[in-house]
Amino acid sequence: MIGRLNHVAIAVPDLEAAAARYSDTLGAIVTPAHDLPEHGVRVVFVELPNTKIELLGVLGAASPIAKFLEKNPDGGIHHICYEVEDILAARDRMVAAGARVLGDGQPKIGAHGKPVIFLHPKDFCGTLTELEQV
């Protein structure tokens, strides 16, 4: 059911510094930053030949990244994202199998302009998992 790995998301305390580290030190192509107010994050993507790294910064006081950074002040891996063909079918299959979809269970539009859902980390080996429709 899941497709390829779309991205690995890393929460960072300073988005601009992290983006510069990837571009200047590693020579990676980094997209311009953009805000996702519905998710409470500011993001950039590090483009790789086989996937992407999403760098997540805090956007607003209610940002879930702020809470993550309180526990992990240097940042760290926040979630992984897999591609699915049909987000609603994937959600229904996950729920039927006993997995918990976070929020109200309805897909939201993610950073790539496509529907996404998040699955509870306790149901996936301690890893917050995002599914993105492609």
N, C-alpha and C positions, 0 to 999 in steps of 0.2 A: 504494500500500500504506500509506504513512504518512498519518495524519490531520492534525488541526490541531496547532499548537504548543501544548503543554500548559503549559510554563514554561521560563524561563531561570533557571539557578541561579548565584548569586553567592556565592563564599566570602568571609567577612568575619572580621576578627580579633576583633571585639567584637559579638556578636549583638544584645545589648540596645541598644547605641548605634546600630547599623545600623537596627534596627526603629524606634527613636525618630526617626531621620532621615527614614525613609519616612513615618511617621505624622505627625510634628510639622511637618516642613518641606514635604513634598509633599502632605500631607493624605490619604494613602492609608489604606485599611483594611488592617490587619495582624493576622494571626491570632495567638493565643497560641503561645508556643514549645512544642515537644514534642521528646522525645528519640527517636532511632532507633538503639538500641544495635547492631543487626545491621549497620548501615551506618557506625557511628562518627560520627554527626552529630547536631547539635541544629538544628532548623529552625523558621523562621516563613515564612508565605506572605504576600506583598503581593498583594492581590486587585485585579485590573484588569478593565475591562469585556470585554476580548478575550483575556486570558491571565492568567498569574500570574508573579511573580518569587519565587523560592525563595531565601531568605537562609540560608546554611549556616554553622554554627559548629562548632567542634571539640567532640567528645565522646569523651573517653578518649585515652590515649597513642598508640593505634594508629590514630587517626582519619586517613583519607586527606586530610582538610582541613588537618591540621597540616602535612603534607608540602607541600601546595600553598602554604600561607601562608609556609613557609620560603623558597620561591622568589619569592613575591609577598606581601611583608609587609603591604601595604595592602589586599590582597584582589583580587578580580577575577572575571570570568566563568569559571565552573568547567565547566558543561555546559549543553546544551539537551535538552529532552525533547519527543518527538513521541508522539502517541497512535496506537495500533494496535488493531484489533479482536480479533486473536488473537495473543497473545505467542509461543506456541510455533510457529505458522506463520510469524510474522515472523522469529523466531530461525532457523528452518530455512532460510528464504529467504536471510537474511543470510549464513549459513554456506555455503550452496551457491554464493553469489555471491563467496565469498572473504573476507568480512568476519570479523573476530575478535570473539567475544563474550568479555567479561572474566569472570574468576572461573571457576567450574566449568561455566558455560553454562546453569545452571538459574535460572529466574526467582526473585527474592526479592520479598517484600512491601515496597513503597515507602511513601513518606510519606502517600499517599492511600489506603493500605490495599489497593492493587491490585498485581498482578504487574508487575515491571520487570526489564529487562536493560540492561546497558551495553555499548556497542560501542567498540572501540579507536579512539582519536583519530587514529591514523595512517591509518586506513581511511576517515576522513570529514573530509578537509581540515584536519587538526590540531585537530578539535573532539571532545571527549568527548561521546558521544551516548547518551541514555537513551531507551528505548522503554517506554511504559506501556500496558498493556491497559486499554481502557475498556469 
